[in-house]
């Protein structure tokens, strides 16, 4: 196969694959989804995965299509993480991700593998919208978003597992 001929001035769009991470959670799909959405401010590793760091006092979902996901700081400032593009409770949600220099998109799906076992998948896409410098900063510093999503899913798995999260 020969490379594309761009003598006419056309440019082949840049393709950057989405970041994909998965985890298994030892709880029902409904419980896992509920933990993610209802108690995100309790288990999400706000240090370093927030915009306000130590100032963050809460994280909340407006539980509807078009709703916001946002953090609230100690002084009452609200900072938006994104907006819900799709909302299917217990199954999936898709949101804009506004913590990157250009808005990207995150999809989380929750699939029951058994009565007390759920597979959670995250796909973070839209990287082609960032410049090369922005993309490098988002995907390399501290392991980038790939390492970040792995850490976040691990925290979710621990929080949603009834045996690990009970006193």
N, C-alpha and C positions, 0 to 999 in steps of 0.2 A: 504494500500500500504506500503510495507516495504522499508526501505532506501536502496540505491544501495550498493552492495557488492563490496568493493574495495580491497579484499584480494589479487587480482592479481597486485596491485600497480598502477592501473589506477586512475586518478584524474578527478573528475567532474569539468568541466570548471566553473569558477565563472560567475554568471549572475548578471549584474547590469542594471536595467532598464534605458532607455533613459530619459533625462529631456525633458518634453514637456510643452510648454506654448502657449497660443493663445490670440489674441486680435481682436476686431472688429474695423475697420477703416471706418470713414464716407467719403469715396472717392472711385472712380472707382479702379478696380484692376490695370489698366495700370498706373494711377497716383500714387497709393500706391507703386507699384514696382519701379517706377521712382524716387520717393522720397527716398526710401530705398537706391537704388544704386547710384543715381546721386548726392544726397545731404547728404550722410551719415555723412560726416565730420561736417555738420552744426547742426544736431539734435542728433547724437549719444552722450550719456553722457560719454565723454572722462574721466571725473573724477567720478568714479574710473575705468571705463571700457576701458582702453587702456594700452599699455605697456609703453608709454612714459609720461603719465600724462600731466603736464603743458607744456612739451616740444612739444606736438603734434600740428602741424599746419594744417594738412590735412589728410584725409582718402580717399583712392581711390580704385575703382574696375577696373581691366583689364577685360573688358566685353566680355569674351570668355572662352570656356572650356579650362582649363589649366592656365588661367590667375590668377594673384595674387590679393589679397585684402591686402592692406598695409597702414600703417600710415607713414607720413613724419614729422620729427621733425624740430624744428627751425634751427638746424645746417645742415639740408639736409640729415641726416641719415634716411634711409628707413627701417622699421621693418615690416616683413610679418606677417599677421594674419593667412593667409591660401591661398589655391589654389582652384580654381573652378573645381570640378569634373563633374558637370552637369550644363548646362546653358540654361534655357528655359525662355527668357524674358517675363515678365508679369505673368508667371505661377509659376516658382520655380527655385531655384538653390541649389546645394549641394556643400559644401566646406570642405576642411580639416580645422581643428582648431588647430593651432600650438602654441597657447598661454598656453596650458596645458603641463605638463612635458613630456607626450607622446601624439602624434598627435591623436586627436579625430575627429569627423565629425559632421557638422551642416547642416541641411536641412531646408530651409524656403520655404513654399508654400503660394501662394496668390490665394484665391478662391473668385470669384464674387458671392455675395449673392443678389445683385441688382445693378442698374446702379450707385449708389453712396454708396455702402456698400461692404466692402471686409473683409473676414476673413483671418488673417495671422496666420499661425502655424509655430512654430519652434520646431524642434526635434534635441537635442544634444545627440549624441550616441557615443559608443566606450569606455565607462568608464571602462569596464573590463580590458582594457590594462594598467590601472594605478595600482600602488601598493596600498595597503590598506591605507597607510599614505598619498599618493598623492590624492587618492580619497576623503579621509576625509577632507583634506585641500581645495580641489576644491568645495566641496559640503556643507561645514558647515560654514566656515569663512564669516562673514557678510551676511549670508543667502545663500552663495554659488551661483553657476551658476543658480539655479532655481530662486532665487530672482533677479539675474542680468538680466536674459532674460525677466522677467516680467517688470523690469524697462525699459529695452531697447524697448520692444514692446509698452509700454505706451508712451515713447518719440516719437516713430514712429507714433503712432495714433494721437498724438497732432500735429506733424509736417505735416502730410498728410491731416488733416481735414481742408478744405478751410475756414470754419468759425472760427476755433481756430487759424489758422496760419496767417490770414490776419490782417494788421494793423488796 
